Amino acid sequence: MANGLFSIPISSPSGVSTSGEQLELFQPNPPKAEHCQDRGGLGAFVFGSENAILHSVLQSVLEQRFADSPLVLYGDQGTGKTALSHALLVQWRLKHSGLKSLHTNGIDFAREHARAVHTHSLPSFRKKYFSFDLLVIDDTQVLKTRTSAQQTLSLIIDTFREQCHMLVVCTNELPLESSGLDARLASRLMGGLQVQIATHGNTAREELVRLLSDQYGVVLDNATQKSLLNEVGPAGPRLKTVPEMRSAVLRLRAQADLEARDICRADVERFFADDANKTTLSLRDIATAVSRHLNIRLLDMKSSSRRRYVVRARSIAIYLCRLHANKSYSEIGQYFGHRDHSTIMHAFNKTKSALASDSSIRLVVEEVNTRLSAKLNPGAIT
């Protein structure tokens, strides 16, 4: 561990998990920018000393020494639970290629369970889930209103303990403090180990900003970076989460590109001043701007339609929502027809990749960005 930092790669170096591939789980140094190509823009989940306990806990899971299944990872929104759960599964598959594993989320689990109940195939559903050596379920808090699915999850926990299989769940709060959670399920979740994922500390935030700056080609000298990280609001540091840091880096880059110069401390000061005084863009503001520009009904963008032009518009809107609304994948998914965060993540990355090769998508993004800028700064000349 260097300077209290370590990281878990979210993807293998080659991008392919093979039985013979060896990958160090906890890297003492953060990844280089060229490896930062994961779902959220970073190639690894970066830890600081505030999350040091995760080092030994996750190591024991991967070495199959963890005896307290289930493992409950909980924490506030934006602390990186989803990225961490994906990283854990990737490393498990590299280390145990012959064992069965699955990463899912509460919404998909509940949907599949409801389908099994409707089609009278619940025994097959249970058999499938009982067979996994490692099962990772993200966003289990959404099961609060699914009593039957909660009961089945309790049964999975009991079976996993008997079979010495491993269950990892990610949720927003400690199960005992979660109102609406079935008492039986809460008791079983509390029967394992609960680890809170803390908000990134100063050292981790410095490394995260460095990684994001490298990835997006933003040059920040030490003084400018410190002013970016040291800005404090009523609730502490203004930039706490990776989405907040990414949004700041991208907006600073856009300003620097526009004026063809390097970023300085004055830009950071102006960024925070504008951020405090600007009109906030809502998900509806952004989605409406895209729907009007492409002449597509907002209702269609939020529907289950898989028509190509609708999917294209929806994906562009999702991309812009991530850049401008500072919302999580789950929050954006709820707005766009209750889609799960994995679907939203895929749409964001697909559009992000297409910007480099598809001029039509790039043009739409640029033109909608202009409209959004006009909404934020109605007095500006565009």
C-alpha positions as CSV (number, residue, x, y, z in Angstrom):
1,M,0.0,0.0,0.0
2,A,1.5,3.3,-1.1
3,N,0.5,6.5,0.8
4,G,-2.4,4.6,2.2
5,L,-3.7,3.8,-1.3
6,F,-4.5,0.6,-3.1
7,S,-6.8,-0.4,-5.9
8,I,-8.7,-3.3,-7.4
9,P,-8.6,-3.5,-11.3
10,I,-12.2,-3.5,-12.7
11,S,-11.1,-5.2,-15.9
12,S,-8.2,-7.6,-16.7
13,P,-5.2,-6.2,-18.6
14,S,-6.2,-8.0,-21.8
15,G,-9.9,-7.5,-21.3
16,V,-10.4,-11.3,-21.4
17,S,-10.6,-13.5,-18.4
18,T,-8.6,-16.7,-19.0
19,S,-7.7,-19.5,-16.7
20,G,-4.0,-19.0,-17.0
21,E,-4.0,-15.3,-16.5
22,Q,-2.5,-14.0,-13.3
23,L,-3.4,-10.6,-12.0
24,E,-2.4,-9.0,-8.7
25,L,-5.6,-8.2,-6.8
26,F,-4.5,-5.2,-4.8
27,Q,-2.2,-2.9,-6.8
28,P,0.0,-0.6,-4.7
29,N,-0.3,2.1,-7.3
30,P,-3.3,3.4,-9.2
31,P,-3.6,2.3,-12.9
32,K,-2.2,4.4,-15.8
33,A,-4.6,6.5,-17.8
34,E,-4.4,4.2,-20.8
35,H,-6.0,1.5,-18.7
36,C,-8.9,3.7,-17.6
37,Q,-11.6,2.3,-19.8
38,D,-14.2,0.8,-17.5
39,R,-17.9,1.6,-17.0
40,G,-17.4,4.9,-15.1
41,G,-14.1,6.0,-16.7
42,L,-11.6,4.5,-14.3
43,G,-9.8,1.1,-14.7
44,A,-9.8,0.4,-10.9
45,F,-11.6,1.0,-7.7
46,V,-9.2,3.2,-5.7
47,F,-9.1,2.9,-1.9
48,G,-7.7,5.2,0.7
49,S,-6.9,4.4,4.3
50,E,-10.5,5.2,5.2
51,N,-11.4,2.0,3.5
52,A,-8.4,-0.1,4.5
53,I,-10.6,-2.8,6.1
54,L,-11.8,-3.7,2.6
55,H,-8.3,-4.9,1.7
56,S,-8.3,-7.8,4.1
57,V,-12.0,-8.6,3.7
58,L,-12.0,-8.8,-0.1
59,Q,-8.7,-10.7,-0.1
60,S,-10.3,-13.3,2.2
61,V,-13.3,-13.6,-0.2
62,L,-11.0,-14.2,-3.2
63,E,-8.9,-16.7,-1.3
64,Q,-12.1,-18.5,-0.1
65,R,-11.1,-17.9,3.5
66,F,-14.2,-15.8,4.3
67,A,-16.4,-17.7,6.7
68,D,-19.1,-15.1,7.5
69,S,-21.3,-15.2,4.4
70,P,-23.1,-13.0,3.5
71,L,-20.8,-10.0,3.2
72,V,-22.8,-6.8,3.2
73,L,-21.2,-3.7,1.7
74,Y,-23.1,-0.6,2.5
75,G,-22.6,3.1,2.1
76,D,-23.9,6.4,0.8
77,Q,-24.7,6.9,-2.8
78,G,-21.6,7.7,-4.8
79,T,-19.1,5.8,-2.7
80,G,-18.5,3.3,-5.5
81,K,-20.4,0.1,-4.4
82,T,-21.4,-0.8,-7.9
83,A,-17.8,-0.4,-9.3
84,L,-16.4,-2.3,-6.3
85,S,-18.8,-5.2,-6.8
86,H,-17.9,-5.5,-10.5
87,A,-14.2,-5.4,-9.6
88,L,-14.7,-8.2,-7.1
89,L,-16.4,-10.4,-9.6
90,V,-13.8,-9.8,-12.3
91,Q,-11.0,-10.8,-9.9
92,W,-12.9,-13.8,-8.7
93,R,-13.3,-15.1,-12.3
94,L,-9.6,-14.6,-13.0
95,K,-8.7,-16.5,-9.8
96,H,-11.4,-19.2,-9.9
97,S,-12.3,-19.7,-13.6
98,G,-13.7,-23.1,-12.9
99,L,-16.3,-21.9,-10.4
100,K,-19.7,-20.5,-11.2
101,S,-20.3,-16.8,-10.4
102,L,-22.9,-14.1,-11.1
103,H,-23.3,-10.4,-10.7
104,T,-26.8,-9.1,-10.7
105,N,-28.8,-6.3,-9.1
106,G,-31.9,-6.1,-7.0
107,I,-34.2,-5.0,-9.9
108,D,-33.1,-7.8,-12.2
109,F,-33.3,-10.3,-9.3
110,A,-36.8,-9.2,-8.5
111,R,-37.9,-9.3,-12.1
112,E,-36.5,-12.8,-12.7
113,H,-38.1,-14.0,-9.5
114,A,-41.5,-12.5,-10.5
115,R,-41.3,-14.1,-13.9
116,A,-40.5,-17.5,-12.3
117,V,-43.5,-17.2,-10.0
118,H,-45.7,-16.2,-12.9
119,T,-44.5,-19.2,-15.1
120,H,-44.6,-21.6,-12.2
121,S,-40.8,-22.2,-12.6
122,L,-39.7,-21.1,-9.1
123,P,-37.9,-24.5,-8.4
124,S,-35.7,-23.8,-11.5
125,F,-35.0,-20.3,-10.4
126,R,-33.9,-21.5,-7.0
127,K,-31.8,-24.3,-8.5
128,K,-30.0,-21.7,-10.7
129,Y,-29.1,-19.4,-7.8
130,F,-28.2,-22.2,-5.4
131,S,-25.6,-23.3,-8.0
132,F,-23.3,-20.2,-7.8
133,D,-20.1,-20.4,-5.8
134,L,-20.1,-16.6,-5.7
135,L,-23.2,-14.5,-6.0
136,V,-23.0,-10.7,-6.0
137,I,-26.2,-8.7,-5.8
138,D,-26.1,-4.9,-6.0
139,D,-28.8,-2.4,-4.9
140,T,-30.6,-4.9,-2.7
141,Q,-32.5,-2.0,-1.1
142,V,-35.0,-2.1,-4.1
143,L,-36.3,-5.4,-2.7
144,K,-38.1,-3.7,0.1
145,T,-41.4,-3.8,-1.7
146,R,-40.9,-7.3,-3.0
147,T,-41.8,-9.6,-0.1
148,S,-41.7,-12.8,-2.0
149,A,-38.3,-12.0,-3.5
150,Q,-37.0,-11.2,0.0
151,Q,-38.1,-14.6,1.2
152,T,-36.3,-16.3,-1.6
153,L,-33.1,-14.4,-0.9
154,S,-33.4,-15.5,2.7
155,L,-33.5,-19.1,1.5
156,I,-30.5,-18.5,-0.7
157,I,-28.5,-17.2,2.3
158,D,-29.4,-20.3,4.3
159,T,-28.5,-22.6,1.4
160,F,-25.2,-20.8,0.8
161,R,-24.2,-21.2,4.4
162,E,-24.9,-25.0,4.2
163,Q,-22.9,-25.3,1.0
164,C,-20.1,-22.9,2.0
165,H,-20.8,-20.6,-1.0
166,M,-20.3,-16.9,-0.9
167,L,-22.9,-14.2,-1.2
168,V,-22.0,-10.5,-1.4
169,V,-24.7,-7.8,-1.3
170,C,-24.5,-4.1,-1.8
171,T,-27.0,-1.7,-0.3
172,N,-27.4,1.9,0.8
173,E,-27.8,1.3,4.5
174,L,-27.2,-1.3,7.3
175,P,-30.0,-4.0,7.0
176,L,-31.2,-3.5,10.5
177,E,-31.7,0.2,9.8
178,S,-33.6,-0.4,6.6
179,S,-37.3,0.2,7.0
180,G,-39.4,-2.1,4.9
181,L,-36.9,-4.9,4.8
182,D,-38.4,-8.3,5.9
183,A,-37.2,-9.0,9.5
184,R,-36.1,-12.5,8.5
185,L,-34.0,-11.2,5.7
186,A,-32.5,-8.4,7.8
187,S,-31.5,-11.0,10.5
188,R,-29.8,-13.2,7.9
189,L,-27.9,-10.3,6.3
190,M,-26.8,-9.2,9.8
191,G,-25.6,-12.8,10.5
192,G,-22.6,-12.3,8.2
193,L,-20.1,-9.4,8.1
194,Q,-21.2,-5.8,7.4
195,V,-18.6,-3.3,6.1
196,Q,-19.3,0.3,5.5
197,I,-17.7,1.9,2.5
198,A,-16.6,5.4,3.5
199,T,-16.5,8.5,1.4
200,H,-13.1,9.0,-0.3
201,G,-10.5,10.7,1.9
202,N,-8.2,13.5,0.7
203,T,-5.4,11.1,-0.5
204,A,-7.8,9.0,-2.5
205,R,-9.5,12.1,-4.0
206,E,-6.1,13.4,-5.1
207,E,-5.4,10.1,-6.9
208,L,-8.9,10.0,-8.5
209,V,-8.6,13.5,-9.8
210,R,-5.1,12.6,-11.2
211,L,-6.6,9.6,-13.0
212,L,-9.5,11.5,-14.4
213,S,-7.3,14.3,-15.5
214,D,-4.9,11.9,-17.3
215,Q,-7.8,10.1,-19.0
216,Y,-9.5,13.2,-20.3
217,G,-6.2,15.0,-21.2
218,V,-6.5,17.7,-18.6
219,V,-3.3,19.3,-17.3
220,L,-3.6,20.5,-13.7
221,D,-0.6,21.9,-11.9
222,N,-0.3,21.2,-8.1
223,A,-1.8,24.5,-7.1
224,T,-4.8,24.2,-9.4
225,Q,-5.4,20.6,-8.3
226,K,-5.3,21.6,-4.6
227,S,-7.7,24.5,-5.2
228,L,-10.1,22.0,-6.9
229,L,-9.9,19.5,-4.0
230,N,-9.8,22.0,-1.1
231,E,-13.0,23.8,-2.0
232,V,-15.4,23.3,0.9
233,G,-19.2,23.7,1.1
234,P,-21.7,23.4,3.9
235,A,-21.4,19.6,3.9
236,G,-17.6,19.3,3.5
237,P,-15.5,19.0,0.3
238,R,-17.4,20.1,-2.8
239,L,-16.1,17.2,-4.8
240,K,-16.6,14.0,-2.9
241,T,-17.6,11.3,-5.4
242,V,-16.2,10.2,-8.7
243,P,-19.2,11.5,-10.7
244,E,-18.7,15.0,-9.1
245,M,-14.9,14.9,-9.9
246,R,-15.5,13.7,-13.5
247,S,-18.0,16.5,-14.1
248,A,-15.6,19.1,-12.8
249,V,-12.7,17.8,-14.9
250,L,-14.8,17.7,-18.0
251,R,-16.2,21.2,-17.6
252,L,-12.7,22.6,-16.9
253,R,-11.4,20.8,-20.0
254,A,-14.3,22.3,-22.1
255,Q,-13.4,25.8,-20.9
256,A,-9.7,25.3,-21.6
257,D,-10.4,23.9,-25.1
258,L,-12.7,26.8,-25.9
259,E,-10.0,29.4,-25.0
260,A,-7.1,27.3,-26.2
261,R,-5.0,27.6,-23.0
262,D,-4.1,25.7,-19.9
263,I,-6.3,25.5,-16.8
264,C,-5.4,27.8,-13.9
265,R,-6.7,28.4,-10.4
266,A,-8.9,31.2,-11.6
267,D,-10.8,28.7,-13.8
268,V,-11.4,26.5,-10.7
269,E,-12.6,29.5,-8.7
270,R,-14.9,30.5,-11.6
271,F,-16.1,26.9,-11.9
272,F,-17.2,26.7,-8.3
273,A,-18.8,30.2,-8.4
274,D,-20.8,29.3,-11.5
275,D,-21.7,25.9,-10.0
276,A,-23.1,27.7,-6.9
277,N,-25.1,30.3,-8.9
278,K,-26.2,28.4,-12.0
279,T,-29.6,27.2,-12.7
280,T,-29.7,23.5,-12.0
281,L,-30.3,21.2,-15.0
282,S,-32.8,18.4,-14.2
283,L,-33.0,15.1,-15.9
284,R,-36.2,16.3,-17.5
285,D,-34.5,19.5,-18.8
286,I,-31.8,17.4,-20.5
287,A,-34.1,14.7,-21.9
288,T,-36.5,17.4,-23.2
289,A,-33.7,19.2,-25.0
290,V,-32.7,15.9,-26.7
291,S,-36.3,15.0,-27.6
292,R,-37.0,18.4,-29.1
293,H,-33.7,18.5,-31.1
294,L,-34.4,15.0,-32.5
295,N,-38.2,15.5,-32.8
296,I,-38.9,12.4,-30.7
297,R,-41.5,12.2,-28.0
298,L,-40.1,12.2,-24.4
299,L,-42.7,9.5,-23.7
300,D,-41.1,7.3,-26.3
301,M,-37.6,7.8,-24.9
302,K,-38.9,6.7,-21.4
303,S,-40.8,3.7,-22.9
304,S,-39.6,0.2,-23.5
305,S,-39.3,0.8,-27.3
306,R,-36.3,-0.8,-29.0
307,R,-36.7,1.1,-32.3
308,R,-33.3,2.2,-33.4
309,Y,-34.0,6.0,-33.5
310,V,-35.5,5.9,-30.0
311,V,-32.6,3.9,-28.6
312,R,-30.2,6.4,-30.2
313,A,-32.0,9.4,-28.7
314,R,-32.3,7.7,-25.3
315,S,-28.6,6.9,-25.2
316,I,-27.6,10.4,-26.1
317,A,-29.9,11.8,-23.4
318,I,-28.4,9.4,-20.8
319,Y,-24.9,10.4,-21.8
320,L,-25.7,14.1,-21.3
321,C,-27.5,13.4,-18.1
322,R,-24.4,11.8,-16.7
323,L,-22.3,14.8,-17.7
324,H,-24.6,17.6,-16.6
325,A,-27.1,16.4,-14.0
326,N,-24.6,14.8,-11.5
327,K,-27.0,11.9,-11.0
328,S,-26.1,8.3,-10.4
329,Y,-26.8,5.5,-13.0
330,S,-29.7,4.3,-10.8
331,E,-31.3,7.7,-10.6
332,I,-31.1,8.2,-14.4
333,G,-32.4,4.7,-14.9
334,Q,-35.5,5.4,-12.7
335,Y,-36.2,8.5,-14.8
336,F,-35.9,6.6,-18.1
337,G,-38.6,4.0,-17.5
338,H,-37.2,2.3,-14.3
339,R,-34.2,0.9,-16.2
340,D,-31.5,-0.7,-14.1
341,H,-28.1,0.9,-13.6
342,S,-26.3,-1.7,-15.8
343,T,-28.5,-0.7,-18.8
344,I,-27.8,3.0,-18.2
345,M,-24.1,2.3,-17.8
346,H,-24.0,0.5,-21.1
347,A,-25.9,3.3,-22.9
348,F,-23.5,5.9,-21.5
349,N,-20.4,4.0,-22.5
350,K,-21.8,3.2,-26.0
351,T,-22.5,6.9,-26.7
352,K,-19.1,7.9,-25.2
353,S,-17.3,5.5,-27.6
354,A,-19.4,6.6,-30.6
355,L,-18.4,10.2,-30.2
356,A,-15.0,9.4,-31.7
357,S,-16.3,7.6,-34.7
358,D,-19.9,8.8,-35.4
359,S,-20.0,12.5,-36.5
360,S,-23.8,12.5,-36.5
361,I,-24.0,11.6,-32.8
362,R,-21.1,14.1,-32.0
363,L,-23.0,16.9,-33.8
364,V,-26.2,16.1,-31.8
365,V,-24.3,16.2,-28.5
366,E,-22.6,19.5,-29.4
367,E,-25.8,21.2,-30.5
368,V,-27.8,20.0,-27.5
369,N,-24.9,21.1,-25.3
370,T,-25.3,24.6,-26.8
371,R,-29.0,24.6,-25.9
372,L,-28.3,23.5,-22.4
373,S,-25.6,26.2,-22.0
374,A,-28.1,28.8,-23.1
375,K,-30.5,27.5,-20.5
376,L,-27.9,27.7,-17.8
377,N,-26.7,31.2,-18.9
378,P,-29.7,32.9,-20.5
379,G,-27.8,36.2,-20.8
380,A,-24.9,34.6,-22.8
381,I,-24.4,35.2,-26.5
382,T,-24.1,31.9,-28.4
